[in-house]
Amino acid sequence: MKKLLFSIILGISWSPFYSQNTEIIECGTDELMKKHYQRFPEQKAQDDAFNLELSKLIKSGKLASTLNKNQIYEIPIVVHVVGDGSPVGSVNNKSDADIIAWVNYTNGVFSGNSSSGMSSSSAQLPVKFVFAKIDPSCNSTNGINRINASNLPKYVSGGVNNDNTANAVTASEITSLGMWDTSKYYNIYVVKKLASNAGTLNGFAYYPGGSNDYSFMSTNASAVNAQTLAHEFGHALGLRHTHEGFNDSTGACPTNTDCTLQGDLVCDTEPMKSLYHSSVPYTCQTGQINPCTNQLYAGGERNVMSYTFCFRDLFTQGQSDRATAQLLQYRQSLINSPAANGTPANNSVSLVTACTPSTITNPGNFNIGVTSVQFGSINNYSANYKAAANNFYENFTGNYCLGTSKTTIQAGTATTLTVAPGTSNAHIIKAYIDYNNDGQFNETTELVLNQSNVANNSVATASVTPPSNAVTNTPLRMRVIGDFNGTAVTACYTPRYGQVEDYSVIIQPRTLSTKETQEILADISKVENSVYVKSDVKIVSLNIYDASGRVLITQSNLRSLESTIPLNAKNIVVTVRATLENGKVITKKLKF
């Protein structure tokens, strides 16, 4: 009889390969997001503002016309199977094969595949789950992470309940045992039991764009023939329940005078009640009158985002369009994540040692820090500071493999630096490049970005042109900092609420054409056993390389119109590069 609490077997089979179950989806997302937005009202304001923009695009017809209906976006996932001490393969510690089959089934729901029981009239959600192939430590993985929570007695006896921990643990107690970078992986937790004050739950997920981004699933709903994961990820793409706005206490239908801003915010889903409150419980409503439209149900009773006793086999095109818009707005980090690529990114460089923070002043979850850096070929997404990860300092050089964190830029040329702040609060954003490669950051000459009051849904930008005396052809440390607005930030400070991130930059000298070289009247020549350089523009630095590219001599801060450098060498060819005060570079090969 216990199974009847979660499913009712219908007498109709839509496929010879399996029997379809009517899954009672008790979803905790509504109550979860209500509490989340109370704590972070700026994230609610951000969500409302974007929904208003979508409303305008929908009404103008521009939204549907601008979306690529043939594009499928791969989302790297990690499934954390939270065991209670039971053996692998048991109900509360599912096998890898069970998890893989469940995810494959869910992908079929997204794609509208009949093998997952979906109607031929269903629209596609343009996403596909792919198991991560690289873990946060750059090791190979199958995308299934096993967390042993048998040392938590309350979890063993009662599972997860955010509202009542008398005989259960909170979700945060589970995520603290293992959460992979939410900017690189979508984290799914499979737990033995999930509940709230409202009762037993099958799952929950956070809407996109906020400081929390993961899904919890009850093990009972984590199976083939269950649409709960597709339902919850629908929420993660900004979709609401089809009965959004239904008044549980009065039974009133959702208001629907503006379908782009009311109800579930989708115009091709009919306004409806939660069918868990129907007058004939445990009965599919297909063929019956929808009291909110006074017409026969038009598919809402079978929608994946509904509360219903019918088998859920339908997404609408309006839901697909809204999900795609939310995906492109908030999930670029997942779309561009290399976690599903079996070949880790190579960011290995050797940098001069510099100061690094050893602690943080206020180690709380204030969602402050840096969430993306774009500069040249650097295109790296990351999570803002989280107490569980203790990621107040992120060294994205060396062995880092989950994003591009090094770049080469041209001397004398402007390159745009763009930094996105954390997901809450106004920020101060600073960035430095150690141009002279001395392991220190000058607060005047090496500060390349300094912007205050950066909103959580905005970015800080700067146009960066290396000075003429910057060290070239050598990896230089770039430091990016995000902290609470008003914090006194310096290159070597201790973070107050936010983060310090390090990257690497190589400045490549710009070689002049023959015409340009002639115009500035500069010359490089051999005089006896010396290199002689003369120019009508001041020379700021000289580098001499052998044929293999090895640096033989470096001179900086010359600030002179001519220079003689003795070179005691025989039978070699050297390359001389002179950087002038105006940023121009002249190069010449000499034989000794």
HELIX and SHEET records of a PDB file:
HELIX    1   1 LYS A    2  LEU A    5  5                                   4    
HELIX    2   2 THR A   29  ARG A   39  1                                  11    
HELIX    3   3 PRO A   41  SER A   60  1                                  20    
HELIX    4   4 LYS A   62  THR A   66  1                                   5    
HELIX    5   5 ASP A   96  SER A  111  1                                  16    
HELIX    6   6 SER A  114  SER A  116  5                                   3    
HELIX    7   7 PRO A  153  GLY A  158  1                                   6    
HELIX    8   8 ALA A  171  THR A  175  1                                   5    
HELIX    9   9 THR A  219  ALA A  221  5                                   3    
HELIX   10  10 THR A  228  ALA A  236  1                                   9    
HELIX   11  11 LEU A  275  HIS A  277  5                                   3    
HELIX   12  12 GLY A  300  ARG A  302  5                                   3    
HELIX   13  13 GLN A  317  TYR A  330  1                                  14    
HELIX   14  14 GLN A  332  ILE A  335  1                                   4    
HELIX   15  15 PRO A  338  ALA A  340  5                                   3    
HELIX   16  16 THR A  514  GLU A  519  1                                   6    
SHEET    1   A 2 SER A   7  ILE A   9  0                                        
SHEET    2   A 2 ASN A  21  GLU A  23 -1                                        
SHEET    1   B 3 VAL A 127  PHE A 131  0                                        
SHEET    2   B 3 TYR A  73  GLY A  83  1                                        
SHEET    3   B 3 ILE A 144  ASN A 148  1                                        
SHEET    1   C 5 VAL A 127  PHE A 131  0                                        
SHEET    2   C 5 TYR A  73  GLY A  83  1                                        
SHEET    3   C 5 TYR A 186  VAL A 191  1                                        
SHEET    4   C 5 TYR A 214  SER A 218  1                                        
SHEET    5   C 5 GLY A 203  ALA A 205 -1                                        
SHEET    1   D 3 VAL A 160  ASN A 161  0                                        
SHEET    2   D 3 LEU A 194  SER A 196  1                                        
SHEET    3   D 3 GLY A 199  THR A 200 -1                                        
SHEET    1   E 2 ILE A 289  ASN A 290  0                                        
SHEET    2   E 2 GLN A 295  LEU A 296 -1                                        
SHEET    1   F 4 ILE A 378  TYR A 381  0                                        
SHEET    2   F 4 VAL A 370  PHE A 375 -1                                        
SHEET    3   F 4 THR A 415  PRO A 421 -1                                        
SHEET    4   F 4 ALA A 460  VAL A 464 -1                                        
SHEET    1   G 3 TYR A 393  ASN A 395  0                                        
SHEET    2   G 3 GLN A 499  GLN A 508  1                                        
SHEET    3   G 3 LYS A 406  GLN A 410  1                                        
SHEET    1   H 5 TYR A 393  ASN A 395  0                                        
SHEET    2   H 5 GLN A 499  GLN A 508  1                                        
SHEET    3   H 5 PRO A 475  PHE A 484 -1                                        
SHEET    4   H 5 HIS A 427  ILE A 433 -1                                        
SHEET    5   H 5 LEU A 447  VAL A 454 -1                                        
SHEET    1   I 3 ASP A 523  VAL A 527  0                                        
SHEET    2   I 3 SER A 530  TYR A 545 -1                                        
SHEET    3   I 3 VAL A 551  PRO A 566 -1                                        
SHEET    1   J 4 ASP A 523  VAL A 527  0                                        
SHEET    2   J 4 SER A 530  TYR A 545 -1                                        
SHEET    3   J 4 VAL A 573  LEU A 580 -1                                        
SHEET    4   J 4 VAL A 585  LYS A 591 -1                                        
END                                                                             
